Amino acid sequence: MTTTTPPRKSSGSALAHPHKTILKSFLLWKLFLLLIAVGSTLVNDRAYDTSADLLLVGNDQPLSSVKDDGNGAGVAELLSNFGKRLVTRFTSWDAIYFVSAAKRGYVYEQEWAFGTGLVVCVRGVLNALQTLGLPLSLATSPTALTEATIALLLSNASHLLASLILYYLTLLLPLSGSNSSPQKRRKLALLTSLLHIFSPAGLFLSAPYAESSCALFSFLGWWFYAQSCFSDQDDTTAISGNSERGERGSLTLKGDLHLLLAGLSFGLATLFRSNGILNGLPFAWEVLSILSGLVITTSEGRGRGKFPLLKTLRRLIALGLGGIFVAAGSIVPQTVAWLRYCPSGSLWLLNKFLSSGFEVEVSETSGGSGSARGYGSSGVGAGVNAGAGGGLEELVAQDEAREWCAAVVPSIYTFVQKHYWNVGFLRYWTLPNIPLFLLAAPMLAILVKSALDQLSQQSFTATATVAINSVDAKSTSFTSPDTPSSGSIKSDEAGFIPPNPDDESSPTTAQQQRIQILMRSAAAEQVLLAVLAVSTYHVQIITRISSGYPLWYWWLAQLLIGGDGDMQQQQKKQQQKKKQLGKGIVVFMVMYAAIQGVLFTSFLPPA
């Protein structure tokens, strides 16, 4: 009698249903972090700092003060209070500033250190729910419990969406190991997405913080940028050094539109967190690449009559506008602050009203209090009739201005970070902060190592440019991520590698050049982030702000997956060491997130 072995459940089931796998992993991880918060609340129902209790609940009485009257009312009150106290545990440290600003707007100047993106979203959701007529009695409450709850939901939703977008971004790019088979491509994408879920940022991606939203729009921006690369015709050719390859290609309008969408997404990321402005690097890099290539083409007399000047100009405009959108995420909020707090800004704004024929009268009630300015001085124009000649200018001249208003680049963000948090070049380099540098060292090493591995790959010069003729090329479709072709962009186990320019059988296309710029920009901004963290930031925040940078996730996923099976013994040993390193990093991520969760919900450092 012949017996058959029952089929084993294949690991491919997770790859066959990636969305289900991502969602399940996300919910289990969030449940784990929630249990940490619950345990922290039960062990000590009164946090070290009671600011969140006062802001969200209105009192800082411990749960033990609730008494059971025998009819169950005390138990109901205990459960209700426990839920509220649990929300307060997530609203720790900087989350208090975000929730306060969402409740009553930006009042004090130090609150401008925290990005306006989350605040605007919370207030927008609250206004939308009220417009729909949903019962939100707590919205009119003097406490900010509703705002904190909405911020929690937004942060968690952003984390989930960011994981999904990172999955599709990874599928789109020709990363190491992703070209060997569709299954391996999906495996790399899924593993990358899961690594973002288990990020060492931990509870910071669940609490009312801006990290998860910044990551969401950063990954979305990279996805749009990658789509722009693949929107250009695949037979577009590039000039590298003295070798001109091919004659056909096209810079498409679709590629330009994707660049604009990438800039908008990166700008939104910057609106949530200031470090999102580093995402402007690929725009600047590609502009320099195109301009330098134009110089080479013109000076050497190559490609005359072939270079599509109008399309190139359109591409430069798209790149320029995309870069402006990125910078706007930082400039717009600071311009609003300048108009509000600086005499010169207030004078400029009121003069605009006067020149428009409006008669503006500012009463005593509009200024004179700390809430008008945020630092206790009187508001500009208090008690002055704007129609009175000379009165406004005289008042502005006498009004006390903050020192940042007179700076060459008046930045309230830079000022309050320095004035209230002692953030600045080498200001954190003190003996008591040595443990914080040691705590940040693993994440700094991961960022730098993954970036250097990418930047060190063999490539042609970054000043290579696109050279194509003016003949309209027929539309060609890019190979599906699940269907690798023989013309796939090359890669190896350390990251993306563009083709060798000296190999005539492997011409460098504009798509490949632009993907190279994308990958190297992603690497370069990680190095810049690490340098800024060590030299300027409170260095311990690197574990949470690094969550919005995709390259190190790809690098770690590649370590865990390893190379193909047909390797020599020495190569297998090297791959095994890399896998062990990858597993060690994952253990560090989970342990750090768990320990940090206990400390965070107890309002204990580091944060």
C-alpha positions, 0 to 999 in steps of 0.5 A: 500500500502506497502512502502519500505525504500530505502537502506542506503549506508553502511559504508562497501563500504569503507571497500569493496574498501580500496585502493579507500578509501585510495587514495581518503582520501590521495588526499583530505588531500594533497589538503587541505595542498596545499590550505594552502600553496597557501593561505600562498603564496597569503597572503605574496608572499615573505617568511621570509627567501629567501634562497629557492627563491635564490636556486630554482628561482635565485632571491627573487623578490616578485610576485607583481613585475610582470607587465601586458603589456596588451597582457597577457604575464604578466599574464602568467609570473605571473602564472609561477612565482606563481608555482615556488614560491609555490614550494619554500614554500615547500622547507623550513627549512631543505628541502633546505639542501636536495635540495642543496645536490641533485643539486651539491652533499655534499659539506660542512660538515654540510650537512652530518646531513641530510640523503643521501637517498632522495638525492640519489633518486632525483639524480637517478630519474633525471639521469634516465629521462635524460637517457630516453631522456626526455627534462629537460632543467632545469636540466642544470640550475644553479637553483635547481627547478627541483630537488625540484620538483622531491623531492616533488613528491618522498615524496608524493609518499612515503607517499601514498605507506607507507599508503598502506603498513601499511594497509597490515601490519595491516591485517597481524598481530593479533591485538586487535579486528582483530580476531572477524570478517573479517570486523573488521579486515579490519576496523582496517587496513583501519583506521590505514592507514588513521591515517597515512595519517592524521599524525601530521607530516603534510607538512613534509610528502609532502615537500622535507624531508626524513620522508615519505620515512623513514616511507615507508621503516620502514613499509615495514621492519615490513611487511617483519619481520611479514612475517618471523614470519608466514613463520615458521611452525605453529606447531613450539613450544617454551620453556617457563620456565620449560614447554616444549610444543609439539615436531614438528615445523620448522625454514624455509628458507623462514623465514630467507629470509624475515628477510634479506629483513626486514633488507634491508628495515630497512637499507634503512629507516636508510639511509633516517633518522638516527632514523630508526636505532631503527628498529634494536631492534627486530633483537637483541631481537630475537638473545638474545632470541634464545641464552638464550634459547640454554643455558637453553636447554643445561644446563637442558638437555632438547631437546637433539637430537631434537633441529635443530642446523643447522637451528638455526645457519642459523636463527642466521646468518639471524638475524645477517645479518639483523641487519648489514643491518640496521646499514649499513644505518648509517655506510656507509654514515659516512664511505664515509665522513670519507674517504673524510674529515679525513686525516687518511681516505684519507691516508688509501684510497690513500695507497690502490691505491699505494699498488695496483700499481697505481701511483696517482698524486693529483694536486693543483686543487683537494684541497685547496678550501673550496669545497674540504673539506667543512670547508675551509682547504686544501684538503689532498694530494694537490700538492703532487705526491703520488709516492714521498716517504714520501710526503703523510705521511708528508702532512697528519701529517701536515693537520688540522683534524676535531676533530670528525676524532680522536674520538673513533667512528668517526661520522660526523653526531654526530659532525655536529649535536652538532657543528652546531645545538647544539644537545646533551644530555640535551643541549636543556634544556633551559628556552626559549625552554620550549614552544617547550617541551610543544608543543611536549608533546601530541605526546610524551604522545601518544608514551609512553602511547601506548608503555606502554600499549603494554609492560604491557600485561601479557606474558611469559618471553622474554628469551623463545626460540624455541625448535623443532625436526629435523624431516622435518615437512610438509608445513602448510599455515597460516590462511588468515587475512580475515579468523580468526580461532579458533587457532588465536593468542589472543589479547585484547583491549589494544593490542596484548597479547600472550597466557598464558604459564600456560594454558596447553590448549593454548600452546605457538608456536614459531610464537606467541613468535616471534610476541610477540617479534615484538610487544614488539620491536615496543613498546620499540623503541617508548619509546627509541625515546621519551626518546631521543627526550626529552633528546637529540633531538630538541624535537619539531621534535617528531611530524614528526619523530614519523610518521614512527612508527606503534604501536601508529597508531594501539593503536589509531585505537583500541581506536576509534573502541572500543570493542565488543557489548556484554559488561557490562554497566561499560565496555561500559562506559570505551569504550566510554571514550576511544573513546572520547580520540581517537577522541580528539587525531585525532582532535589534529592531524588535527589541529596541521598539519594545523597550522604547515602547515601555519607556515612551508610555511611561514618559521616560527618555529617550524620545 
